[in-house]
Amino acid sequence: MPHPFDLTGRVALVTGANTGIGQTLAVALAAAGASLALVGRSAMDETRALLQGPGRVHEIRADLSTNAPLQAVVAETLATLGGLDILVNNAGIIRRADSVDYTEADWDAVLDTNLKSLFFLSQAAGRHMIAQGSGKIINIASLLSFQGGIRIPAYTAAKSGVAGVTRLLACEWAAKGVNVNAIAPGYIETNNTEALRQDEQRRTEILTRIPAGRWGKPADLGGAAVFLAAPASDYVNGVVLPVDGGWLAR
Ligand code: NDP
């Protein structure tokens, strides 16, 4: 019987895989045996150097904030790696400002990158997965999928939307063999949270509210991603799984 977390022979497409959480998820999926399509607007050299596993790797340059040819990204993955079994919608940006000052340009950039591309890449991948009768889609949500925040209106709207779209696609596609779930990271040490961590008062404030007593690291998310990508989660649909050191449990 194959190991329930074995991804040998599976092909995973990871967006925003050059750094931070996306990079770590790519490393974890490769270690479990998957081949990888690394998709993003920056070079993936650093990620490639970290990958260990039996699978193959292919790099695709795409700016997901524009009307990127998402169908073409899926087609290129199929043509070069011979399949597509797992999609990780990870790419995201954050733009901070008070709601009274928030600009339409920032709103559009955040919604386009964090939500619109996630839906339409899922649509493109989903068509293939439905046709093959199996697939796993993992969306990267946030604590802001559950809570309000301050000074991040577009991000909060987008991440609430990620949770909603995750549940909707899970319901539409569960009977077609496609599992759609999300991971909601807590406060993780990446570029995304650098501004928060540089503000000593804010960093400590956050730290004192995390039951685990520390900020998360990207590596804390690898196991959840492998679980949601693997046969182990075949009967898990529409879950938004917090990996947050207990933040939401408080
Ligand atoms: P990083 O800023 O380190 O990584 C963001 C990734 O998204 C980068 O690879 C970036 O590529 C990519 N990206 C951004 N814009 C685009 C675009 N237009 N087209 C293609 N790729 C793009 O942050 P994280 O690793 O922290 O963020 C990853 C995900 O995790 C995001 O969705 C974020 O919202 C989410 N998250 C993070 C949390 C945290 O505490 N860090 C908490 C909750 C959720 P490039 O380097 O080229 O800009």
Residues whose N, C-alpha, C, O or C-beta is under 5 A from the ligand:
A	BS01	NDP	G16 A17 N18 T19 G20 I21 G22 G40 R41 S42 A62 D63 L64 S65 N90 A91 G92 I93 T113 I140 A141 S142 L143 P185 G186 Y187 I188 T190 N191 N192 T193
